[in-house]
Amino acid sequence: MSSQSKTNSFRKKKIMRRKRDRLIGQLPYYLIGLLIIGLLGGAAYKASGKIAMALESREKEKSGKAEDQNPDGAGASAAEGDGSGDGSEAASDGTEPETESSIDALLDQAWLLAAGYDYDAAIDLLTSSEFYGAGENGTTDSRINSAISEYTHTRESLQPVEITEITHVFFHSLVMDEAKAFDGDADESGYNQVMTTKDEFLKILDSMYAKGYVLVRLHDIATMQDGRMVKGQILLPPGRKACVMSQDDVCYYEYMEDDGFARRMVIGDDGKPACEMVLDDGTVSVGSYDLVPLLEDFILQHPDFSYKGARAVIALTGYQGILGYRTAESYRDTNPNFAADCQAASAVAKCLRDNGWELASHSWGHRDLGTISYQKFKTDCDKWENEVETLIGPTDIILYPFGADVSDWHAYNSANDRFMYMKSLGFDYFCNVDSSQYWVQLGDNYIRQGRRNLDGYRMWMDIAAGEGSSSRKLDDLFKAEDVFSSNRPTPVEWK
């Protein structure tokens, strides 16, 4: 059974179990009422209601929840009516409707935590709730006990992930309107090479989910503790595989206008990050128009795709501002909304962080940090710190532009001036581009990871190689032939 089917099955079983428990509790009262009505007719309806109330009172007494009731009072009056009641009568199992609803909400919260593999948090939520041990002699609602038992059992089956076997996939801005992006103009070739379309992205997510991939944070892999990078512990069920995801250049550059991309990122009405898209009639729509809101949608439907709330890494340059807002210092005198744009961009960055997204540098000017002069390298780093980090907050991740590292595969060391300067600015996580399935290097005070480009060029290379070729690089994630858009110009050549 696929992981998606397991999730849906679990939800259905949970709902059916609750319905079953309620129906079983109500069944004696229904049968008694129907029997009396059948024997005595409508005149006996009032009496049947009183009998049901008496049985219910007896059940309450057995569970230690009995309350004084007058069968000729409000409860009997409700039974005399049309059977709908006013919503204040007790549930058939002796639990007040308000309490029943609260327990349902509690179980739903715990289920969501467990779906994201945070079984400790789910168990703690249940055992620390007001309903745990609230019954007679410290008893607990059977549904809560059942959930605790299930989560405890599942937790014991978890297995640690080997961090050197965590793949990292990345994208650029997603093409939302393929007709505009692939329209034969001067930018078409670039879009065709390095961009991924919305439909391709969604198919990739479906495939990776079906193959058991689970999204984790870079900070889940390892964390800095007392000046040293310490290997983290990621625990997943058997058959699940960890992956990191990132998106480069989330700045919505000026050249992308009218080419089928989102215009900028905003905060949606639900408090989640969303994107603005200019439609053909000139109106602006807010919705799922790029990777961030689309991934939010996917995780909402598949919470088990995200490890403890993990999202992707969002990498920003600065030379034209960030997140679609013209916040670069060069726009101060030409952008009449400069101050408002800085404020809005900062608010969106906070929204991203609050919702589990990690933010990263992609250099200020999208420069090859390994080959430009050292002075230009320092200037670029300083500009990013002054114009971007001041808006988004401290950041310890850098995703190298062009995937170009400041060293070869050998470990970083203090003799590497560029590495040491970036460390002085607070960077601890360094990601280049590598077509290998995974490449992770854990150093004493840093971690490096290779990233895999899932774009038009990489997919075309797999397709051109043909089935069974050893040069195919994506089959562990998805079949390129099943994802590649028929609207793309082919062949896709690197220029």
N, C-alpha and C positions, 0 to 999 in steps of 0.2 A: 504494500500500500504506500502511496506517495506521502510525503510529509504534509502536503496540503490536505489530502484526504484524511490523514490522521487528525489534523486540527479540526476540520469540519465535523468528523465523527465524534471527537471529544465534545464539541459544543452541543451536537445533537443529543448525545447521551446525557449530558448535564441537564439540558432542558427537559428531556423525557423523564429523567429521574425525578426532577422536581414535580412534574405533572403527575407522575405515578404516585409519589408520596401523598400529594394532596387528594387525589382521587380515592386512594385506599382509605384515607382518613374519613372521607365524606361518604363512602359507600354504605356503611351501616345506617346512616340517617336517611339516605335516599331510599333504601330498601324498606325501612320501617314506614316512612311516609307513604310510599307507593302502596304498601300492603294495606295500610289503614284506609287510604283513599279508595282502594279497590273494594274493600269490604263494606265500608260505611258510607262511601260517597262523599260529596263535597262538604256535607255538614260536619264531617269528622276532621276537616283540615286543621282547625284550631287545635284539636287534641293531639294530632300527629306532630304539630309544631312543638307542643309542650313536651311530648315524649322525647323528641330529638334534643330539645334543650336540656332535659333531665339527663339524658345519656351523655351529652356533651359536658354537663357539670360533673358527672361522675368521672369522666375521663380526666377532667381538670384536677379533680381531687387525687386521682392516682398519680398524676405527674407533679403534684405539689403546687399547682397553679390555680387551685380552685378559688373562686371569689363568691361572695354572697350574691345570689340571684333570686329574683321573685318571678316565678313562672307566669304570673298574671300581670307582670309589669312590662317594661319596654321590650324585653326579649320576646315575650309572647306576642306583643303587638306587632313586632316585625314579622313573626311567623304567620300572623293573620293576614298580612298584606299580600303583595303580588310575588313575594319570594325574592325580590331584589335587595331588600334591606337598604340601610343608609350608609353602608360601608364601615360602620363602627362595630358590628358584631364580631366576635372572636372567630379566628380560623378554626376549621374542623379538628385540627390536631391540638387545640388548646393554646396555640400561639396567636397573640393579637396580630391583626393584619399589619399594623405599623411595624411591629417587631419582625414579622415574616418578611416584609419588604426590605427591612434593614439587613436582615441576614442574607437575603438574595443579593443585595448590593455588595455586601462584604465578600461573599463567595465569588462574585464577578470580579471584584478587585484582585482577589487572591489568584483567581484563574489567569488574569492578564499578566500578573507578575510571573507566574509559573510558565506561561506560554513563552515569556522572554527569558526563561532559564534561570530566573532568580528565585529558586525554590526556598532559600533561606528567608528571603523577604516575605514570600507568600505565607510560609509557616508562621513567621513572627507576627504578621498581620492578624492571622486567625487566633493565635494563642494569646495575643495581647488585647484582643477585642473584648468589649463588655459582655459578649455572649458566651465567651469561653468559660466553662465552669459555673455558669449562672443558674443551672437547674438545681433540683433538690439533691442534697448531699454532694454538691459540686459537679453534677453531671453536665454534659455538653450536648447541644443539638447534634443528632447523628450525622447530619450533612456536613457539619464542620469537622467532626471527627474523621469522617470518610475522606474529606479533602486533605486533611493533615496527613492521614495514612498514605494516601496516594502520592502526595508530593514528597513525603519522606522516602518512600520506596523508590521513586524516580530519581531523587537526588543521590541515592546510594549507587545508582547504575551509571552515573556520569563519569566521563573519562577526560583526563587532561589533554589539551591540544598541544602538540609540539610546535612552538612558535616559529621554527625554521621552515615549517611546512604550511605557512599561511600565505595565500596568494593575495595580491593587491591589484585591483582593476581600476582603470580610470577612463573618464570621458571628458569631452569639452561641452560647450553649450549644445543642447539638443535642437535639431531641426524640427520645428513644429509644422511648417508648411513646405513640403518638398518641392512643390511647383515653383516657389519663389527662390529657394536655395539653389536648385538645379535648373536654372533658367538660361544657361549659356553665357552669362556675363563674366567679367574678369575674376570674380570671387568664387565662381562655381568650383574650380579645380581644388582650391583650398578647403572648401566645405566638404567636397567629396572625399578628400584624403583624411581629414582629422576630425570630422564631425560624425555624430551618430544621430539617426532620426528617432523621433518619439516612438514610433511603432517598433523599430529595432530594439530600442532600450527596453520596452515592455516585454518583448519576446525574450530578451536576454535575462531579465529578472525571472520570468516564468521558468526558463530552463535551469538557471542556477538554483532556484528554489526547489525544483523537482529533483535536482541532483544532491540536495542536502546541504547547500551552502548556507551559512549563517553570518550575518554582518557583525563585525566587531570593530571596536575603536583602535586606533594606533596606540592609545594610552592603555588599552587592555593588554597589549602584547608585552609591554615593559614600562616601568615608571622610574623616574629619578628619585632616589632616596639617599639623603645625606651625601649628595654629590656623585653617587654611583647609579648607573642604569641597572635596574634589577628586573629580572625576568618575571613576567606576570603569570597568573594561573587562570586559564580559561577552561571551564568545565562544560562539556557538551555530551548529549546522549550518543551512544554508538551510532555510527553512520553519518553524523553531522560533521561538516567541515567549515572551519573559520575562513573568512575573507574580509579584506579591507576594501573600501571603495572611495574614490576621490573624483573631484571635478575641477578642472583647470579653468583659469581665465573667467571667473564668474563676475564679469565687469560689464558685459553687454556694450561692447565697443561701438563707436559711431559708425564704423564701416558695415556693421551688421543690420542697420536700420533698413526696413522694407525688404529684407531677405528671408523672412520666415522664422525669425527668432523672437523670444520674449524681449520686452523693452527694459524691464528692471524688476527687482525683487521687492516685495512689499509684505506687510503683515496682514493676513487675512482676517475676516470677521471672527474666525474661530481661534485667533491667537497664534495660528501656525503660519510659517512662511509660505507665501504664495508668489505668483508672478503676474505682471501686467503684460497684456498682449494687445497690440493695435490691430484691430480687425480691418477687413477690406473696406468697410464703409467709414473708417476713420474713428470709430468708437473704441474705447479702451475697456477690455474685459479683464477681470481678475480671476485667476484660477490656476489650474495645474498645467503650466506652460513651459516647464523645464524640469530638470532632474530632481531638484529639491522637493517641490510639491508632489511630483509623480511618485517619488520614493516614499514620501509621507503617506500617500494614498495606499501604496502597496503594503506598507507595514501595518496600516490600519486594518487591512484585510488579512494580512498574514503576520501576526505579531511574533510568530516563531522564526521569522527571518531576521529579527533584530535581537542581539545578545544584550540583555539588560538595558534596553533603550538606545542602543548604538545607532548612529546615522553615519553619513559619509563625511569626508574631509573636503572642505571648500577652500580652494586656493585662489588668492587675489593678487593681481598686480596693482599698480597705483597710478600709472601715467595718464589714464583717462578717468580716474576715479574708481569707485568700487560699487558692485551690486547694481549698476545702471545709473548711479548718481555721479554727477561731475564734480567730484570732491578734490581732484588734484589741485595743487597750489596754482598751477598755470591757468585754472579756470576762475580764480578769485575775482578778476576784473571783468571777465566776459560772461560769466554765469550769474544772472540777476538773483537766482535762487541758491547761491553758493552756501550760505549759512544754513538754510533750510535743508539742502541736500545733505550736508554734513550731519545734521541732526537726525534726518530720516535714515541715512545709511548706518549710523551708529545704533539706532533703535532696531533696525533689521538684523544687524550683527548680533545684538543681544538676544533677539528672538531666536536666531539660529542656535546660539549656544544653549539657551534655555531649553530648547527642544532636542538636545543631544548631538548637534552638529559640531564638528571640530573645524577650526579656522586655521589657515596656513598662509605662509608667504609663497608667492610665485615670482619673487623679485619685484622691484618697482617698475622697471622698464622692460620686462620680459627679455632679460639678457642672458647670454651664455656665461654663467658665473665662473666657469673653469678656464675660459680663454681670454676674456677681456682683461685689460691691464688691471693691476692691483688697485690703483687709484680709482679707476672707474668702478671696480668691484665694491670698494668701500663706499663710494658716493651713492651707488645704487642701494646698498644695504641701509645706509643712513636715511635716504629718502623714503624707503619703505617704512622704516621705524617712525619717521616724523609725520608722514602723510597718511599712512594706513593704520599702523598699530595704535596711533593716538585715537582712532575712531573705533577700532574693534576690540581693543584690549590686548594684554600680553599674549604672545603667540610663541610656541616652541617648536613648530613644525615648518619645514621648508620643503616644497615640492619643486625640484629643479626645472626651470624652463628648458624645453627641448630634451628633458631627461638628462642634461649634461651635468655630471657630477664634478666636484672640485678635486677628485682623485680617481685613481683606478680602483680595482677591486680590493687592493690591500687595505688594511685597517687604517683609519684616521689616526694621526698622532700629533704631538705638539709641534712638530717641524712643519706642519701644513698651516701656513699663515691664514689662508682663507677659512679653513675649518675653525681655527682658533678665534678668528674675528667673529664668525657667526656664533660660536659658543659664547663669546663675551656679550652678544646681543640677546642671549637667552634661548638659542635654538638647540634642541636635543634630538629631534627626529628629522632624518634626512632621507629623502626619497628620490631616486633616479628613475630611469625607464629601462626595463629589461624584459625581453620577450620570454624568459624562462617562466615555468609554472610558478616558482617562488624563489626568491633570493632574499635572505635576511641575515644581517651581520650585527651581532650584539657586541658593542664595545664597552669599555669600562665606564664611559660617560656619554654614550650616544647609542642610537640604533639606526641602522640603514635598512631600507627595504626597496627592492625593485618593483616597479609598477608595469602593468600590461595595458597597452592601448587597445581599447575595443572600438575601433573606428572603421571607416570605409576601407582604408588601405589594408589594415590587418585582416579584415574579413575577406577582402578580395584575394589576398595572398593565399589564404587557406583554400578558397574556392579554386583558384588557378592551380594549386598544387594537386588537387584531386583527392578522392577518397583513398584512405590508407597510406598517404604520403607521410614520411617522417618529419617533413618540414611544416606540417600543420601545427599551429600553436594554440588553438582555441577549443579543441574537441572535449577537453575536460570541463569546459564551461557550457558550450553550446555548439551546434553545427552551424557553421557560417551560412551554408546553403539555405537553412531554415529561417534565417534571420535577415539576410541581406535584402535591401529594398530593390524592387524591380524598377524603381524610378531613378536609380543612380546611373550616371553615365559610366560605361565600361569600355576598356579596362580602367581600373583605378591606378594611376601612375603617381609615383612620388616625385614631386618637382620642388 
